[in-house]
Amino acid sequence: MDKAKNLTPDLFKPARIERTEKDALTRTPVGFWKDVWGRFRSNLGAMLGLAMIVVIMLLAVFGPLANGYDWETQKLEIQNRESFGDHYFGTDHFGRDLWQRTWYGAKISLTIAFLAAFLDVVIGVTFGGISGYFGGRVDMVMQRILEIMYSIPNLIVIILMLLIFDPGIVPVAVAMAITGWVPMARVVRAQVMKLKSQEYVLAARTLGASHSRILLKHLIPNVMGPIIIAVTFAIPSAIFFEAFLAFIGLGIRPPEASLGVLINEAFTYLQIFPYQLIYPSVVLSIIILSFNLLGDGLRDALDPRMRK
């Protein structure tokens, strides 16, 4: 009570703050992508996934330079030998260096996955953007096409494609992209339908902007978050599917090396020389795990509501 008596009206008057001090107290404005990077950086799993992806890519590009061998030279006198000397992963049943073949195979698998994901983005974003933007009969017809594509097993389409064309990096990527773009198209369509009634789109129409300009300049840039997330999850799926195709003999053909080819070749000697299967399998698992961690982190960073 004694302290309450000491309170005077002067103590409750607003404090005078100079304009320079007021500006100094104002928080620095943070842009959308900078805010996304801040949330992404605070996610330990996402940063670990990104770091592992960077390391894998560097090894896929520069790893073969480490020991001076190449991925296809056969030396039968050193066949089926575990790690020794400069042969860090040992040799296979033809005496080829497994270190070279593993990282060369990782490069081929990543190339196929990135190419397939790029085709998914180009086809899916175009199809989904047009369908969602125009709506009506256009959307109805295009959605029936999507339903037909969903009803066809992608493995059958890929087998038919690889029977027509010789298996290689481009044919395998194109075969996977024939049906792989469908989920991307649905994601983009849903986002475009939600955004096309926003005020900035109506303002662009009022000012006479063309349909293509509205799609490319206003709608698609605002759908980049879901697109990036979808691509991040599509890449490990494509890597796994490529390994599966190679394992059943429909992917890259030996002596070319991909992770699936290496796993398929080593499976025959699993009980005798298990190390030949372990190394490419571990690299494949790390790649898939890294992209999944990265995708989860991007999903949380781009849409914080997903964490609730």
N, C-alpha and C positions, 0 to 999 in steps of 0.2 A: 504493500500500500504506500509506503514511503517513496518508493521509486516512481509510482504512478503520479504522485504529486509533483515530481520534478519534470513531467512531460508538459511541454508548452506547444501552442499552435504553430510556432515557428519551425518545430521539428518535422511537421507534416507537409510543409510547402515543397513543391516540385523543385528538384535540384537543377541549377542552371548548368548546362553542358554546352561548351563551345562546339561550333559546327565541325571543326577539325577533329575534336575528340569523339563526336557522334559518329563520324565516318570511320574512325579507327575502331569503334566498337561493332560496326556492322560486319556481319560474316561475309567472307569472300564468296561470290556466287559460284556454284558448282554446276557444270554442264551435265547432261544426261550420261554421256559415255564416261566422263570422269567419275561420276557417282557409281556407275556400274563397275569400273575398275577398282574403286575403293572397296566395294562389297566383295568383288571377286578376289581381291588380294587378301582379304581377311579370312577366306575359306582355305584352310590348310590342305584339304583333300584336293581342291581344284588346282592350287599352286603346285602340289606334288605331281598331279597328273600332267600339268603343263611342262614341268621340269623334265619328267620322264620322256615326254614326247620330243622335246628339244634334243635330249641326249640320244634317243633312238634315231632321230633324223640325222644328227651329226655322225653317228656311227655308220648309218646306212650310206652316207656320202663319203666320209673320210676313213671309216674303219678298214676298208680293203687296202688302204695305203700303209697300214701299220706293219705288215710283215713281208711285203714285196712279192707275194704269190698272186695267182689269178684264180678265178672261180671255176675254170673248166679244164685246166691242165691235169692230165691223169698220170700218176706215178704208181704203178702196181707194186713196186718194191716197198712202199710205205703204206699199203692199204690197211684199213681197219686198225689204226693205231690211235690210242688216246693222246691227250694233250702232251706234246713234247716239243722242245725248242721253240721255233717261231710258229709252229702249228698250235695256236692257242686252244682251239676246240678239237684238235686231232684231225684225222682224215677219214674219208668214207670208204666204201668197198671198191672204189676205183682209184684210191689214193689221192683224191681231190681234197684240197684244204677246206675244212668245214667252217673256219672263221670267215674266209672269203665268201663261201656259198651262203652262209647264214645272213650276212649283211647285204649281199647282192640280192638274195631272196626277199629280205625285208624291204629293200628299195623297190623291187618289182611289185610286191604286195601293196605297198603304200601308193605307188603310182597308179595301180589299177583302182584302188579305193578312192583316191582323190579325183581321178578322171570320172569314175561312176558318180561320185557325189556332185561334181560339177555339172554333169549331164542332168542329174536329178533336179538341181537348182534351176537350170535353164528351162527345161521342159515343164517342171512342176510350177514354178513361179509364173511363167507365161500362161499356162493353162488355167491355173487357179485364179490368177489375177483377172483374166478376161471373164471367167465364169462368175466370179463374185461381183465384179464391177457392173456388168451389163444385166445380170439377173434375168428374170422372166423366162421366155422360151429358150434363149441362149443358154442360160444356166441349167434348165431342165434337160436339154439335149446333151450338154457336156457332162452332167452328172450321170446320165445313163451310160455314157462312154466309160466313166470312171467305174461304175458298177460292173460293167462287162470286164474291164481290166482286172478288177478285184476278183472276179469269179474264175479267172484263168490262173492255174498254179504257175508261179514264176519259174519253178524248176523245169517245167515242160517247155516254156518259152525259151529258156536259156539253152536247154539241150537241142532244140530245133535250130536255134541260131548258131550254135557251135558245130552242128552237123553241116550247115550250109557254108560257114566260113571256117578257115583254119584257126585253131585256137592261138590266141596271142593277146598282148596287152589290150589293144583297142577292141577286138571282138569280144573279149570277156567283159570289159567295162561296158560296152554298148549293150551286151546281152543282159547284164544286171540292171542297166538303166531303163530297159524297155518297160519293166513293171515297177522299178524302184522309185519312179517319180510320182507315183500315185499318192502316197501319204503326204508328200510335200505339197501337191496340188490341193489337197483337202485342207491342210493347215493354212495355206495362203488364201484360199477361197473364204474360209471362215473369218479370217482377220480382215480381209478387204470388205466383206459384207458388213462388218461391224463398223468400219471406219468411213465408208463412203457417204454416210449421212452426217458426218461431222461438218462444223461450220466452215472450216478452211477449204473443204472440198466444194461446198456450195458456193463459196466466194470465188473459187477458181472457175467454176462453171459460169457464174454470172459475168466474170471478166472475159469470157470467151475462150478459155483454155480448151484445147482438144482433148479427146479421150486418152490418147497415148501420153500426152503431157501430164494429165492428172494421175494416170497410173504410174508413170516413171518418176515424176517429180514429187508427188504428194503421198500416194498410197504405199507403193513398194518400199520407200525408205522408212516408213513407219511400221513396216512389217519385218524389218531386218532382225529384230530380236528373236521371234519364233523361227525365222529361217536359219539363223546361225545355230540355234539349239538343235533344230532338225538335222542340219548338216553334221554337227558334231556327233550325233548319235548314228547317223547314216554311215559314217566312215568306218567305225569298228564293225558294223554289220556287214559292210562290203568286204572288209578284210577277212572276216570269219567265213563268209560265203565263198570267197575266192579260194580259201584254204580247203573248204569242203569240196568244191568242184575239182581242185587239183588232187585231193585225196581219192576221189572216185574216178579219176582219169579223164575229166572233162575240162580241166583248166589248162594252165600253161604246160606244155609238153616238155619232158626231159630231152636234151640235157639242160635246157633253160631252167633256172632255179627261181622258185618262189617259196615262201614258207610252207605252203601246202604241198608242193612237190617234195621238199626236203622231208617233211613229216611222212609222206606216203612212201618215199624210198627207205626211210629209216625204220618204218613199221615192220618190214620183213625181218630185220635183224634186231628186233627189240630185245629178245631174250639173251642174245649173244653180245651185242654192242649197244646197250641202252643209251650211252652218251650221245649217239648220233640222233636220237629222238629228243633227248632232253633239251639240248641247246635251242633248236628252232621252236620247240613247243614253249619254252620259257619266254623267248622273245615275242612270239605271237600273243601269249597271255599278257605280257606287260603292255604291249601296244593296245590291246582291247581294253584292259583295265584303265590305262591312262586316258584314253578317249572317253570312257564312261565317266571317270572322275571329272574330267574337263567339262563334259556335257552337264553333269549335275551342278557343277559350280556356276556355269554360265546360266543355267535355268534359274538358280537361286538369285544370281546377281541381276539378271534382266527383269525378273519378276519376283520381288521379295515376298509377295503374297503366297508363293508356292511353299514357303517354309512354314507357314502357319497351319 
